[in-house]
Amino acid sequence: MTTTAPRTIAFQGRPGAYSDLACRQAFPGWTTVPCETFADAIAAVHEGRATLAMLACENSLAGRVPDIHALLPESGLHIVGEHFQRVEHCLMGTPGTRIEQARRVHTHPVAMAQIRHLIRDRNLTPVVESDTAGAAELVAGWGRPEDVAVASELAAELNGLTILARNVEDAAHNTTRFYITALEPADPPATAGPLMTTVLFSVSNTPGALYKVLGGFATNGVNMTRLESYMVEGTFAATQFLLDVEGGPESAGLKQALAELEFFAEQFRILGVYPQSPFRRQVPGSQRLAG
């Protein structure tokens, strides 16, 4: 039998990545386990190297994270929570560097697309790296004032870099949502507060199939916060959907809506029932879809 390392949480990325920061904020005092890929983070849970995995699923600017849609349904993991992480990009360089000395900025391509104003205003040459924390590691290793990185404050701290400017992102609402996953499903207590339910289902490629499946949510007053679609095994014959809805399966409205979904869907599976993040109550309506 595999013995799970207690109070450990895996994430995709290098130490200091935003996923690492999300783990530390959601689970203070836990040991974070960096993994090269999302598949490696999932494997860390199965192999007992981590209790949980923090998996990015969508970003308010970049949209969904495609890898999770491909991996999560067959991962054998259950969603037991969610976490919203504000992305606050910092410009950083080696100690003693002045911002006027910067010539080249290194970061992940998604982050690069979020700092266009900085690149233009500082006349910097963008250099794409595999991830933000990795860019910080490279800059620290080179020790050149003309090379700077954009990453998290945590990445600067872990790599001994000096922060030259904070919040250099173009948009102030840059936020990433994560699924917190585990081997066993959650059983939220009655005191957990508002719940979320994530469902995976597929429908045939016929007229009205999706309408029939989703109609029960509208008629039973259930709000959908996310609906994503993707082809099954690369074919056009059927489409698979991942759906996030407010509420738990035992609540009257959602129970009836799920019953209707299961009746009309070709396949149906609940991936997780878990407490809503407090973030949803801080920004009412911002995570809601019409439904």
Buried (B, 14 or more C-beta within 10 A) or exposed (E): EEEBBEEBBBBBBBBBBBBBBBBBEBBEEBBBBBBEEBBBBBBBBBEBBBBBBBBBBBBBBBEBBEBBBEBBBEBEBBBBBBBBBBBBBBBBBBEEBEEEBBEBBBBBEBBBEBBEEBBEEBEBEBBEBEBBBBBBBBBBEEEBBEBBBBBBBBBBEBBEBBEBBEEBBBEEEBBBBBBBBBBEBBEBEEEBEBBBBBBBBBBEBEEEBBEBBBBBBEEBEBBBBBBBEBEBEEEEEBBBBBBBBBBBBEBEBBBBBBEBBBEBBBEBEBBBBBBBBEBBEEEEEEBBEEB
